[in-house]
Amino acid sequence: MRSPLTPPSTTSLQQLNLGHGPSPSSLTATMQEAALPSTSETNVHLNLGEKTTVKKAKSRVFLTNTEKYLQDKLVAASIKLSKMKNRFKKLSVNIKAAKQIASNPAVCDILENCTSTRKLLISMQCQEDHKKEKERRFTLQEKIASLSIFKQSPKGFLRFFLFCLLSKH
């Protein structure tokens, strides 16, 4: 059965006409006009079958200066709140990962059996990793440890570019 919104084909109109009454072309035009939905009935296109939404006209309310100031403060506070929520989520994920690493017995054994210089270099990586290169500050012991690595093998020191070490200059 045909949908009430689709017009009948012209061959079925010719069969219905039988040579009497109005011509099939005029019947087709009137049937198509009758078959088209009005905007109040539905928002469905006949040929595409897609739904469309009609935007409502919004009336603009003019605010006083104090209302505008308060609205701007409210928007700024909501933006700041969403940024803090995102930061909290990232930090909580980092804390969970750190707890898993710290509770791993293999990692604890390795850290206990390290020399003091290795422990110093590992702690230096944790402290200075998030900083930019020119923002990093090193203690005297950290400087001595990184310079001793440089003196042992200058080419090997270049391989440590992934680590946060004192620059060779």
C-alpha positions as CSV (number, residue, x, y, z in Angstrom):
1,M,0.0,0.0,0.0
2,R,1.2,3.5,-0.8
3,S,1.9,6.2,1.7
4,P,-0.8,8.9,1.8
5,L,2.0,11.5,1.1
6,T,3.3,10.0,-2.1
7,P,1.4,10.8,-5.4
8,P,0.3,7.9,-7.5
9,S,2.2,7.1,-10.7
10,T,1.0,8.6,-14.0
11,T,0.3,5.1,-15.4
12,S,-2.2,4.5,-12.6
13,L,-3.8,7.9,-13.3
14,Q,-4.2,7.0,-17.0
15,Q,-5.9,3.8,-16.1
16,L,-8.3,5.6,-13.7
17,N,-9.1,8.4,-16.3
18,L,-10.3,6.2,-19.1
19,G,-10.4,9.2,-21.4
20,H,-13.1,11.1,-19.5
21,G,-12.7,14.1,-17.3
22,P,-9.6,16.2,-16.7
23,S,-6.3,15.3,-18.4
24,P,-3.7,13.2,-16.5
25,S,-1.2,16.0,-16.3
26,S,-3.7,18.3,-14.5
27,L,-4.6,15.4,-12.1
28,T,-1.0,14.7,-11.4
29,A,-0.4,18.4,-10.5
30,T,-3.4,18.5,-8.2
31,M,-2.4,15.2,-6.6
32,Q,1.1,16.4,-6.0
33,E,-0.1,19.6,-4.3
34,A,-2.4,17.6,-2.1
35,A,0.3,15.1,-1.3
36,L,2.8,17.7,-0.2
37,P,2.8,18.1,3.6
38,S,2.2,21.4,5.1
39,T,4.7,22.8,7.5
40,S,2.3,22.4,10.4
41,E,1.7,18.7,9.8
42,T,5.2,17.3,9.5
43,N,8.9,18.1,8.8
44,V,9.7,15.2,6.6
45,H,11.0,15.6,3.1
46,L,9.3,13.4,0.5
47,N,12.3,12.5,-1.6
48,L,15.1,12.3,1.0
49,G,13.2,10.9,4.0
50,E,15.3,13.1,6.4
51,K,13.9,14.9,9.4
52,T,14.5,18.6,9.7
53,T,14.2,20.8,12.7
54,V,12.7,24.3,12.6
55,K,14.7,26.9,14.6
56,K,12.6,29.0,16.9
57,A,13.0,32.7,16.8
58,K,14.8,33.9,19.9
59,S,13.9,37.2,21.3
60,R,17.0,39.1,22.4
61,V,16.8,40.5,25.9
62,F,19.0,43.6,26.5
63,L,20.8,43.5,29.8
64,T,21.8,46.3,32.0
65,N,25.5,46.9,32.6
66,T,25.4,45.2,36.0
67,E,23.5,42.2,34.6
68,K,26.0,41.9,31.8
69,Y,28.9,42.1,34.2
70,L,27.4,39.4,36.4
71,Q,26.6,37.2,33.4
72,D,30.2,37.5,32.2
73,K,31.5,36.5,35.7
74,L,29.1,33.5,35.7
75,V,30.4,32.3,32.4
76,A,34.0,32.8,33.4
77,A,33.4,30.9,36.6
78,S,31.8,28.0,34.8
79,I,34.7,27.8,32.4
80,K,37.1,27.8,35.3
81,L,35.1,25.1,37.0
82,S,35.2,22.8,33.9
83,K,38.9,23.3,33.5
84,M,39.5,22.4,37.1
85,K,37.3,19.3,36.7
86,N,39.4,18.2,33.7
87,R,42.6,18.9,35.7
88,F,41.3,16.8,38.6
89,K,40.5,13.9,36.3
90,K,44.0,13.9,34.8
91,L,45.7,14.2,38.2
92,S,43.6,11.4,39.6
93,V,44.7,9.1,36.7
94,N,48.3,10.0,37.4
95,I,48.0,9.3,41.1
96,K,46.5,5.9,40.4
97,A,49.3,5.1,38.0
98,A,51.9,6.2,40.6
99,K,50.3,4.1,43.3
100,Q,50.4,1.0,41.0
101,I,54.1,1.6,40.2
102,A,55.0,2.2,43.9
103,S,53.1,-0.9,45.1
104,N,54.9,-3.1,42.5
105,P,57.4,-5.2,44.5
106,A,59.8,-5.5,41.5
107,V,60.2,-1.7,41.3
108,C,60.6,-1.4,45.1
109,D,63.4,-4.0,44.9
110,I,65.2,-2.2,42.1
111,L,65.0,1.1,43.9
112,E,66.3,-0.4,47.2
113,N,69.3,-2.0,45.5
114,C,70.3,1.2,43.5
115,T,73.4,3.2,44.3
116,S,72.9,6.7,45.7
117,T,73.8,8.3,42.4
118,R,71.2,6.3,40.5
119,K,68.6,7.1,43.1
120,L,69.5,10.8,42.7
121,L,69.2,10.6,38.9
122,I,65.8,8.8,39.1
123,S,64.4,11.4,41.6
124,M,65.8,14.1,39.3
125,Q,63.7,12.7,36.4
126,C,60.6,12.8,38.5
127,Q,61.1,16.3,39.7
128,E,62.3,18.0,36.5
129,D,60.4,16.2,33.9
130,H,57.4,18.5,33.7
131,K,59.5,21.6,33.5
132,K,60.9,23.3,30.4
133,E,64.6,23.1,29.7
134,K,65.4,26.6,30.8
135,E,63.2,26.4,33.9
136,R,65.1,23.4,35.4
137,R,67.3,24.0,38.5
138,F,69.7,21.4,39.8
139,T,71.4,20.9,43.1
140,L,75.1,20.6,43.5
141,Q,74.9,16.8,43.8
142,E,72.8,16.5,40.6
143,K,75.3,18.7,38.7
144,I,78.2,16.5,39.8
145,A,76.4,13.3,38.8
146,S,75.5,14.5,35.4
147,L,79.0,16.0,34.8
148,S,80.5,12.7,35.8
149,I,78.4,10.9,33.2
150,F,79.6,13.5,30.6
151,K,83.3,13.0,31.5
152,Q,83.0,9.2,31.3
153,S,81.6,9.3,27.8
154,P,80.7,12.5,25.9
155,K,79.1,10.5,23.1
156,G,77.1,8.5,25.6
157,F,76.0,11.7,27.3
158,L,74.4,12.7,24.0
159,R,72.3,9.5,24.1
160,F,70.7,10.7,27.3
161,F,68.7,13.4,25.5
162,L,65.5,11.7,26.8
163,F,66.5,12.3,30.4
164,C,66.5,15.5,32.3
165,L,70.2,16.2,32.8
166,L,72.3,19.2,33.1
167,S,73.3,20.6,29.7
168,K,76.9,20.1,28.7
169,H,77.5,23.9,28.3
